[in-house]
């Protein structure tokens, strides 16, 4: 949960691509992002059927999954089957462009509750050696359908 290396990957990739830091200065970044951030952050690995490898507390509340449930969940299941092709198009655009901002899409919580994520930023995760490690999303707001 408070994996400092994973936090560094999330924060450094975001800052490098988007041009602003993911977390405020002068805070314990890994702790703040996981426990206190007012926005949701999720990340999936770079496998052929990516699985979530990170979800902060805000994301856990929003999607209604615990940490243990999230980190076993293929990320495609965060969207209903009917919108997965659209979700994949956005992820493919992120792979080409490095990041996208202003993303809006329908997602589904564990309970079946459907909601809009709004003004999201999705970005590529590359480590300090430029190796691809997956993709992440920052979701500042959402609302139930």
Secondary structure, 3 states (H helix, E strand, C coil): CCCHHHHHHHHHHHHHHHCCCCCCCCCCHHHHHHHHCCCEEEEECCCCCCEEEEECHHHHHHHCCCHHHHCCCEHHHHCCHHHHHHHHHHHHHHHHHCEEEEEEEEEECCCCCEEEEEEEEEEEEECCCCCEEEEEEEECEEEEC
